Amino acid sequence: MKRVIISSTIADMEKDIKKSKNKLKKKPLVENFGQDEVRRISDKYFDLQIENYQQYSSLIREFSDWCANYEGDNIRSSVHSSEDIHKG
């Protein structure tokens, strides 16, 4: 049997995240909303972590934050940005 190696790119990961967001928008909001999708994408593109750690981790973090803050048509803004915390 011939082994097929699939080369994924950051662009592929971004497309997958966009598709997942559209899919999740059609689902009801529940506890841990979207975390299965975050794990799926994280696992699927794990090899990118080695090659492009900064971009990989940034995309995963942003998608996870999007899921945590999604409220239907509106997305909650973060409670405190890092700038607000440093202002005191």
Helices and strands as residue ranges (DSSP letters): H 10-24, H 35-44, H 46-51, H 53-69, E 70-71, E 74-75, H 82-87
